[in-house]
């Protein structure tokens, strides 16, 4: 089974960085883990108001298929978390581990 890892960089609206991190930690992480994703770490760049994290999936489905499942469960809808309300820009890059 191939393992896919994405490096995700989110530029967060001014003044919402800490709120975004808390919502990510309390709402997004548990659902991602429940769906079989792994979180490789998360970092904050306060100067740029950016949130950077690693997410991986290794399973029968492709990463994109499994990622689509994340947006469908009732738990995701109940969160009331609308990324566009907090995030100005997102950059998702598929990366390969070398060390």
N, CA, C and O atoms as CSV, one atom per row, in Angstrom:
chain,resi,resn,atom,element,x,y,z
A,1,UNK,N,N,0.846,-1.189,0.000
A,1,UNK,CA,C,0.000,0.000,0.000
A,1,UNK,C,C,0.886,1.245,0.000
A,1,UNK,O,O,1.757,1.393,0.858
A,2,UNK,N,N,0.666,2.117,-0.941
A,2,UNK,CA,C,1.477,3.338,-0.970
A,2,UNK,C,C,1.088,4.309,0.131
A,2,UNK,O,O,-0.080,4.421,0.505
A,3,UNK,N,N,2.085,5.001,0.636
A,3,UNK,CA,C,1.876,6.019,1.664
A,3,UNK,C,C,1.989,7.380,0.990
A,3,UNK,O,O,2.948,7.647,0.266
A,4,UNK,N,N,1.012,8.228,1.234
A,4,UNK,CA,C,1.025,9.580,0.693
A,4,UNK,C,C,1.084,10.553,1.855
A,4,UNK,O,O,0.342,10.425,2.829
A,5,UNK,N,N,1.970,11.521,1.742
A,5,UNK,CA,C,2.099,12.567,2.760
A,5,UNK,C,C,1.955,13.919,2.088
A,5,UNK,O,O,2.523,14.168,1.025
A,6,UNK,N,N,1.193,14.778,2.722
A,6,UNK,CA,C,1.051,16.146,2.243
A,6,UNK,C,C,1.578,17.117,3.285
A,6,UNK,O,O,1.344,16.959,4.483
A,7,UNK,N,N,2.287,18.116,2.808
A,7,UNK,CA,C,2.711,19.247,3.611
A,7,UNK,C,C,1.704,20.347,3.316
A,7,UNK,O,O,1.590,20.808,2.180
A,8,UNK,N,N,0.980,20.762,4.337
A,8,UNK,CA,C,-0.076,21.753,4.154
A,8,UNK,C,C,0.296,23.046,4.866
A,8,UNK,O,O,0.647,23.047,6.046
A,9,UNK,N,N,0.212,24.132,4.133
A,9,UNK,CA,C,0.501,25.448,4.684
A,9,UNK,C,C,-0.743,26.309,4.510
A,9,UNK,O,O,-1.216,26.528,3.394
A,10,UNK,N,N,-1.259,26.788,5.625
A,10,UNK,CA,C,-2.466,27.616,5.611
A,10,UNK,C,C,-2.106,29.009,6.088
A,10,UNK,O,O,-1.488,29.167,7.141
A,11,UNK,N,N,-2.484,30.013,5.328
A,11,UNK,CA,C,-2.349,31.393,5.759
A,11,UNK,C,C,-3.675,31.771,6.420
A,11,UNK,O,O,-4.735,31.732,5.796
A,12,UNK,N,N,-3.586,32.136,7.697
A,12,UNK,CA,C,-4.771,32.361,8.520
A,12,UNK,C,C,-5.052,33.864,8.626
A,12,UNK,O,O,-4.128,34.673,8.705
A,13,UNK,N,N,-6.320,34.220,8.625
A,13,UNK,CA,C,-6.719,35.621,8.773
A,13,UNK,C,C,-6.112,36.197,10.048
A,13,UNK,O,O,-5.998,35.512,11.064
A,14,UNK,N,N,-5.731,37.457,9.974
A,14,UNK,CA,C,-5.128,38.138,11.118
A,14,UNK,C,C,-5.969,38.016,12.381
A,14,UNK,O,O,-7.183,38.217,12.357
A,15,UNK,N,N,-5.305,37.683,13.480
A,15,UNK,CA,C,-5.969,37.565,14.770
A,15,UNK,C,C,-6.674,36.248,15.017
A,15,UNK,O,O,-7.196,36.037,16.112
A,16,UNK,N,N,-6.708,35.349,14.035
A,16,UNK,CA,C,-7.430,34.082,14.192
A,16,UNK,C,C,-6.515,32.862,14.296
A,16,UNK,O,O,-7.002,31.732,14.344
A,17,UNK,N,N,-5.208,33.070,14.331
A,17,UNK,CA,C,-4.272,31.949,14.308
A,17,UNK,C,C,-4.476,31.010,15.499
A,17,UNK,O,O,-4.593,29.799,15.312
A,18,UNK,N,N,-4.519,31.543,16.698
A,18,UNK,CA,C,-4.690,30.679,17.880
A,18,UNK,C,C,-6.045,29.979,17.863
A,18,UNK,O,O,-6.145,28.805,18.219
A,19,UNK,N,N,-7.079,30.694,17.452
A,19,UNK,CA,C,-8.407,30.078,17.361
A,19,UNK,C,C,-8.400,28.942,16.342
A,19,UNK,O,O,-8.958,27.873,16.589
A,20,UNK,N,N,-7.762,29.180,15.190
A,20,UNK,CA,C,-7.676,28.132,14.175
A,20,UNK,C,C,-6.965,26.898,14.723
A,20,UNK,O,O,-7.436,25.777,14.536
A,21,UNK,N,N,-5.829,27.100,15.400
A,21,UNK,CA,C,-5.064,25.969,15.937
A,21,UNK,C,C,-5.906,25.163,16.923
A,21,UNK,O,O,-5.883,23.933,16.889
A,22,UNK,N,N,-6.634,25.826,17.783
A,22,UNK,CA,C,-7.466,25.115,18.763
A,22,UNK,C,C,-8.579,24.325,18.089
A,22,UNK,O,O,-8.846,23.182,18.462
A,23,UNK,N,N,-9.227,24.927,17.101
A,23,UNK,CA,C,-10.292,24.211,16.374
A,23,UNK,C,C,-9.710,23.040,15.588
A,23,UNK,O,O,-10.308,21.966,15.529
A,24,UNK,N,N,-8.549,23.251,14.990
A,24,UNK,CA,C,-7.891,22.164,14.264
A,24,UNK,C,C,-7.612,20.997,15.210
A,24,UNK,O,O,-7.898,19.841,14.897
A,25,UNK,N,N,-7.053,21.325,16.364
A,25,UNK,CA,C,-6.680,20.293,17.339
A,25,UNK,C,C,-7.907,19.568,17.900
A,25,UNK,O,O,-7.899,18.344,18.031
A,26,UNK,N,N,-8.951,20.316,18.228
A,26,UNK,CA,C,-10.111,19.711,18.894
A,26,UNK,C,C,-11.098,19.058,17.929
A,26,UNK,O,O,-11.766,18.094,18.302
A,27,UNK,N,N,-11.204,19.554,16.708
A,27,UNK,CA,C,-12.217,19.055,15.783
A,27,UNK,C,C,-11.645,18.268,14.602
A,27,UNK,O,O,-12.114,17.171,14.298
A,28,UNK,N,N,-10.653,18.818,13.952
A,28,UNK,CA,C,-10.138,18.216,12.728
A,28,UNK,C,C,-9.284,16.985,13.014
A,28,UNK,O,O,-9.467,15.942,12.385
A,29,UNK,N,N,-8.363,17.100,13.951
A,29,UNK,CA,C,-7.446,15.981,14.231
A,29,UNK,C,C,-8.199,14.706,14.610
A,29,UNK,O,O,-7.920,13.660,14.023
A,30,UNK,N,N,-9.141,14.737,15.563
A,30,UNK,CA,C,-9.816,13.478,15.918
A,30,UNK,C,C,-10.527,12.809,14.737
A,30,UNK,O,O,-10.492,11.586,14.604
A,31,UNK,N,N,-11.164,13.599,13.891
A,31,UNK,CA,C,-11.852,13.015,12.738
A,31,UNK,C,C,-10.849,12.461,11.734
A,31,UNK,O,O,-11.063,11.379,11.186
A,32,UNK,N,N,-9.769,13.174,11.487
A,32,UNK,CA,C,-8.733,12.669,10.578
A,32,UNK,C,C,-8.178,11.338,11.089
A,32,UNK,O,O,-8.018,10.396,10.313
A,33,UNK,N,N,-7.886,11.255,12.384
A,33,UNK,CA,C,-7.353,10.016,12.955
A,33,UNK,C,C,-8.375,8.883,12.847
A,33,UNK,O,O,-8.018,7.745,12.542
A,34,UNK,N,N,-9.626,9.195,13.096
A,34,UNK,CA,C,-10.696,8.196,13.000
A,34,UNK,C,C,-10.771,7.616,11.587
A,34,UNK,O,O,-11.097,6.442,11.413
A,35,UNK,N,N,-10.471,8.429,10.590
A,35,UNK,CA,C,-10.534,7.987,9.197
A,35,UNK,C,C,-9.230,7.353,8.710
A,35,UNK,O,O,-9.099,7.032,7.529
A,36,UNK,N,N,-8.275,7.173,9.610
A,36,UNK,CA,C,-7.048,6.456,9.260
A,36,UNK,C,C,-5.882,7.323,8.834
A,36,UNK,O,O,-4.846,6.805,8.416
A,37,UNK,N,N,-6.032,8.633,8.932
A,37,UNK,CA,C,-4.918,9.525,8.606
A,37,UNK,C,C,-3.956,9.585,9.791
A,37,UNK,O,O,-4.332,9.299,10.927
A,38,UNK,N,N,-2.720,9.957,9.509
A,38,UNK,CA,C,-1.726,10.214,10.552
A,38,UNK,C,C,-1.316,11.672,10.452
A,38,UNK,O,O,-1.191,12.221,9.357
A,39,UNK,N,N,-1.111,12.290,11.597
A,39,UNK,CA,C,-0.646,13.666,11.642
A,39,UNK,C,C,0.817,13.626,12.057
A,39,UNK,O,O,1.149,13.140,13.138
A,40,UNK,N,N,1.695,14.139,11.193
A,40,UNK,CA,C,3.137,14.079,11.439
A,40,UNK,C,C,3.676,15.250,12.225
A,40,UNK,O,O,4.861,15.278,12.556
A,41,UNK,N,N,2.834,16.216,12.530
A,41,UNK,CA,C,3.252,17.379,13.301
A,41,UNK,C,C,2.546,18.614,12.783
A,41,UNK,O,O,1.975,18.620,11.693
A,42,UNK,N,N,2.598,19.656,13.592
A,42,UNK,CA,C,1.985,20.935,13.213
A,42,UNK,C,C,2.796,22.065,13.825
A,42,UNK,O,O,3.282,21.957,14.951
A,43,UNK,N,N,2.939,23.153,13.070
A,43,UNK,CA,C,3.752,24.280,13.487
A,43,UNK,C,C,3.038,25.580,13.165
A,43,UNK,O,O,2.195,25.641,12.270
A,44,UNK,N,N,3.389,26.612,13.907
A,44,UNK,CA,C,2.828,27.943,13.692
A,44,UNK,C,C,3.964,28.900,13.350
A,44,UNK,O,O,4.996,28.922,14.021
A,45,UNK,N,N,3.763,29.684,12.304
A,45,UNK,CA,C,4.676,30.769,11.943
A,45,UNK,C,C,3.902,32.057,12.209
A,45,UNK,O,O,3.164,32.539,11.350
A,46,UNK,N,N,4.081,32.606,13.407
A,46,UNK,CA,C,3.298,33.783,13.814
A,46,UNK,C,C,3.589,35.000,12.950
A,46,UNK,O,O,2.688,35.785,12.654
A,47,UNK,N,N,4.829,35.158,12.548
A,47,UNK,CA,C,5.210,36.320,11.746
A,47,UNK,C,C,4.425,36.382,10.434
A,47,UNK,O,O,4.058,37.461,9.969
A,48,UNK,N,N,4.175,35.214,9.848
A,48,UNK,CA,C,3.453,35.144,8.577
A,48,UNK,C,C,1.989,34.759,8.753
A,48,UNK,O,O,1.249,34.656,7.775
A,49,UNK,N,N,1.574,34.548,9.996
A,49,UNK,CA,C,0.220,34.075,10.311
A,49,UNK,C,C,-0.093,32.803,9.519
A,49,UNK,O,O,-1.132,32.681,8.871
A,50,UNK,N,N,0.862,31.854,9.602
A,50,UNK,CA,C,0.694,30.597,8.890
A,50,UNK,C,C,0.686,29.405,9.839
A,50,UNK,O,O,1.344,29.399,10.879
A,51,UNK,N,N,-0.075,28.410,9.443
A,51,UNK,CA,C,-0.173,27.146,10.143
A,51,UNK,C,C,0.304,26.081,9.163
A,51,UNK,O,O,-0.205,25.990,8.046
A,52,UNK,N,N,1.280,25.277,9.579
A,52,UNK,CA,C,1.895,24.279,8.709
A,52,UNK,C,C,1.758,22.914,9.379
A,52,UNK,O,O,2.035,22.769,10.569
A,53,UNK,N,N,1.327,21.915,8.607
A,53,UNK,CA,C,1.192,20.575,9.181
A,53,UNK,C,C,1.422,19.495,8.140
A,53,UNK,O,O,1.333,19.727,6.934
A,54,UNK,N,N,1.721,18.301,8.649
A,54,UNK,CA,C,1.921,17.123,7.802
A,54,UNK,C,C,0.782,16.142,8.048
A,54,UNK,O,O,0.442,15.838,9.192
A,55,UNK,N,N,0.208,15.659,6.973
A,55,UNK,CA,C,-0.837,14.637,7.068
A,55,UNK,C,C,-0.485,13.500,6.110
A,55,UNK,O,O,-0.063,13.738,4.978
A,56,UNK,N,N,-0.662,12.262,6.576
A,56,UNK,CA,C,-0.331,11.087,5.760
A,56,UNK,C,C,-1.483,10.102,5.775
A,56,UNK,O,O,-2.297,10.060,6.697
A,57,UNK,N,N,-1.514,9.310,4.714
A,57,UNK,CA,C,-2.472,8.209,4.648
A,57,UNK,C,C,-1.810,7.060,3.905
A,57,UNK,O,O,-1.172,7.245,2.868
A,58,UNK,N,N,-1.982,5.867,4.467
A,58,UNK,CA,C,-1.493,4.646,3.841
A,58,UNK,C,C,-2.608,3.628,3.958
A,58,UNK,O,O,-2.916,3.154,5.052
A,59,UNK,N,N,-3.208,3.296,2.838
A,59,UNK,CA,C,-4.332,2.368,2.890
A,59,UNK,C,C,-4.717,1.894,1.506
A,59,UNK,O,O,-3.998,2.107,0.529
A,60,UNK,N,N,-5.868,1.247,1.446
A,60,UNK,CA,C,-6.331,0.672,0.196
A,60,UNK,C,C,-6.739,1.733,-0.820
A,60,UNK,O,O,-6.544,1.552,-2.022
A,61,UNK,N,N,-7.303,2.837,-0.343
A,61,UNK,CA,C,-7.726,3.893,-1.256
A,61,UNK,C,C,-6.584,4.868,-1.502
A,61,UNK,O,O,-5.618,4.921,-0.741
A,62,UNK,N,N,-6.710,5.626,-2.561
A,62,UNK,CA,C,-5.769,6.711,-2.810
A,62,UNK,C,C,-6.030,7.815,-1.796
A,62,UNK,O,O,-7.123,7.908,-1.239
A,63,UNK,N,N,-5.029,8.646,-1.560
A,63,UNK,CA,C,-5.160,9.753,-0.613
A,63,UNK,C,C,-6.378,10.612,-0.944
A,63,UNK,O,O,-7.154,10.962,-0.055
A,64,UNK,N,N,-6.546,10.950,-2.217
A,64,UNK,CA,C,-7.657,11.821,-2.626
A,64,UNK,C,C,-9.014,11.198,-2.311
A,64,UNK,O,O,-9.936,11.895,-1.888
A,65,UNK,N,N,-9.137,9.893,-2.515
A,65,UNK,CA,C,-10.396,9.213,-2.200
A,65,UNK,C,C,-10.671,9.252,-0.692
A,65,UNK,O,O,-11.788,9.531,-0.258
A,66,UNK,N,N,-9.635,8.969,0.088
A,66,UNK,CA,C,-9.806,8.972,1.541
A,66,UNK,C,C,-10.073,10.387,2.039
A,66,UNK,O,O,-10.862,10.585,2.963
A,67,UNK,N,N,-9.422,11.359,1.435
A,67,UNK,CA,C,-9.623,12.749,1.822
A,67,UNK,C,C,-11.064,13.186,1.548
A,67,UNK,O,O,-11.642,13.944,2.327
A,68,UNK,N,N,-11.643,12.710,0.447
A,68,UNK,CA,C,-13.038,13.037,0.136
A,68,UNK,C,C,-13.973,12.528,1.222
A,68,UNK,O,O,-14.990,13.161,1.508
A,69,UNK,N,N,-13.642,11.390,1.834
A,69,UNK,CA,C,-14.455,10.856,2.930
A,69,UNK,C,C,-14.487,11.802,4.129
A,69,UNK,O,O,-15.483,11.874,4.849
A,70,UNK,N,N,-13.397,12.517,4.330
A,70,UNK,CA,C,-13.316,13.450,5.454
A,70,UNK,C,C,-14.409,14.508,5.383
A,70,UNK,O,O,-14.922,14.942,6.415
A,71,UNK,N,N,-14.766,14.920,4.186
A,71,UNK,CA,C,-15.741,16.001,4.021
A,71,UNK,C,C,-17.184,15.513,4.095
A,71,UNK,O,O,-18.094,16.340,4.155
A,72,UNK,N,N,-17.429,14.203,4.094
A,72,UNK,CA,C,-18.787,13.669,4.058
A,72,UNK,C,C,-19.419,13.327,5.403
A,72,UNK,O,O,-20.633,13.482,5.536
A,73,UNK,N,N,-18.678,12.875,6.400
A,73,UNK,CA,C,-19.340,12.387,7.615
A,73,UNK,C,C,-20.133,13.477,8.329
A,73,UNK,O,O,-19.806,14.660,8.242
A,74,UNK,N,N,-21.174,13.061,9.031
A,74,UNK,CA,C,-21.960,14.031,9.799
A,74,UNK,C,C,-21.094,14.804,10.798
A,74,UNK,O,O,-21.366,15.970,11.083
A,75,UNK,N,N,-20.045,14.151,11.333
A,75,UNK,CA,C,-19.173,14.837,12.294
A,75,UNK,C,C,-18.529,16.073,11.685
A,75,UNK,O,O,-18.331,17.073,12.374
A,76,UNK,N,N,-18.206,16.014,10.417
A,76,UNK,CA,C,-17.568,17.159,9.747
A,76,UNK,C,C,-18.557,18.310,9.614
A,76,UNK,O,O,-18.201,19.471,9.815
A,77,UNK,N,N,-19.786,17.984,9.277
A,77,UNK,CA,C,-20.803,19.021,9.116
A,77,UNK,C,C,-21.163,19.664,10.453
A,77,UNK,O,O,-21.420,20.866,10.521
A,78,UNK,N,N,-21.181,18.864,11.508
A,78,UNK,CA,C,-21.540,19.356,12.841
A,78,UNK,C,C,-20.491,20.315,13.392
A,78,UNK,O,O,-20.810,21.158,14.230
A,79,UNK,N,N,-19.259,20.202,12.939
A,79,UNK,CA,C,-18.182,21.067,13.437
A,79,UNK,C,C,-18.523,22.543,13.293
A,79,UNK,O,O,-18.157,23.359,14.139
A,80,UNK,N,N,-19.221,22.878,12.226
A,80,UNK,CA,C,-19.496,24.284,11.975
A,80,UNK,C,C,-18.239,25.068,11.628
A,80,UNK,O,O,-18.223,26.296,11.708
A,81,UNK,N,N,-17.209,24.367,11.252
A,81,UNK,CA,C,-15.937,25.006,10.910
A,81,UNK,C,C,-15.890,25.219,9.402
A,81,UNK,O,O,-15.848,24.263,8.628
A,82,UNK,N,N,-15.898,26.465,9.004
A,82,UNK,CA,C,-15.856,26.812,7.592
A,82,UNK,C,C,-14.461,27.361,7.312
A,82,UNK,O,O,-14.151,28.491,7.687
A,83,UNK,N,N,-13.617,26.565,6.654
A,83,UNK,CA,C,-12.237,27.005,6.435
A,83,UNK,C,C,-12.125,28.393,5.815
A,83,UNK,O,O,-11.241,29.164,6.185
A,84,UNK,N,N,-13.008,28.718,4.878
A,84,UNK,CA,C,-12.926,30.030,4.229
A,84,UNK,C,C,-13.120,31.175,5.213
A,84,UNK,O,O,-12.702,32.301,4.941
A,85,UNK,N,N,-13.743,30.905,6.345
A,85,UNK,CA,C,-13.932,31.947,7.347
A,85,UNK,C,C,-12.648,32.277,8.092
A,85,UNK,O,O,-12.505,33.380,8.620
A,86,UNK,N,N,-11.714,31.335,8.140
A,86,UNK,CA,C,-10.460,31.511,8.875
A,86,UNK,C,C,-9.240,31.604,7.963
A,86,UNK,O,O,-8.266,32.283,8.287
A,87,UNK,N,N,-9.297,30.928,6.840
A,87,UNK,CA,C,-8.110,30.790,6.010
A,87,UNK,C,C,-8.155,31.701,4.788
A,87,UNK,O,O,-9.160,31.772,4.082
A,88,UNK,N,N,-7.050,32.393,4.558
A,88,UNK,CA,C,-6.929,33.247,3.379
A,88,UNK,C,C,-6.408,32.469,2.179
A,88,UNK,O,O,-6.783,32.734,1.037
A,89,UNK,N,N,-5.527,31.492,2.460
A,89,UNK,CA,C,-4.886,30.736,1.384
A,89,UNK,C,C,-4.442,29.383,1.925
A,89,UNK,O,O,-4.021,29.267,3.076
A,90,UNK,N,N,-4.542,28.371,1.082
A,90,UNK,CA,C,-4.031,27.050,1.446
A,90,UNK,C,C,-3.097,26.561,0.336
A,90,UNK,O,O,-3.321,26.814,-0.848
A,91,UNK,N,N,-2.060,25.862,0.749
A,91,UNK,CA,C,-1.106,25.271,-0.183
A,91,UNK,C,C,-0.865,23.844,0.279
A,91,UNK,O,O,-0.259,23.627,1.328
A,92,UNK,N,N,-1.331,22.875,-0.488
A,92,UNK,CA,C,-1.165,21.460,-0.165
A,92,UNK,C,C,-0.189,20.853,-1.164
A,92,UNK,O,O,-0.424,20.882,-2.372
A,93,UNK,N,N,0.905,20.305,-0.649
A,93,UNK,CA,C,1.929,19.702,-1.510
A,93,UNK,C,C,2.165,18.256,-1.103
A,93,UNK,O,O,2.366,17.957,0.074
A,94,UNK,N,N,2.140,17.376,-2.069
A,94,UNK,CA,C,2.476,15.985,-1.810
A,94,UNK,C,C,3.995,15.884,-1.786
A,94,UNK,O,O,4.670,16.315,-2.721
A,95,UNK,N,N,4.527,15.309,-0.707
A,95,UNK,CA,C,5.966,15.233,-0.513
A,95,UNK,C,C,6.389,13.787,-0.272
A,95,UNK,O,O,5.572,12.950,0.110
A,96,UNK,N,N,7.651,13.504,-0.495
A,96,UNK,CA,C,8.219,12.178,-0.264
A,96,UNK,C,C,9.283,12.287,0.822
A,96,UNK,O,O,10.153,13.157,0.780
A,97,UNK,N,N,9.193,11.391,1.784
A,97,UNK,CA,C,10.172,11.400,2.876
A,97,UNK,C,C,11.510,10.851,2.395
A,97,UNK,O,O,11.565,9.845,1.688
A,98,UNK,N,N,12.572,11.519,2.784
A,98,UNK,CA,C,13.915,11.089,2.435
A,98,UNK,C,C,14.788,10.856,3.649
A,98,UNK,O,O,15.869,10.276,3.538
A,99,UNK,N,N,14.327,11.306,4.814
A,99,UNK,CA,C,15.089,11.067,6.037
A,99,UNK,C,C,14.147,11.031,7.200
A,99,UNK,O,O,14.578,10.841,8.337
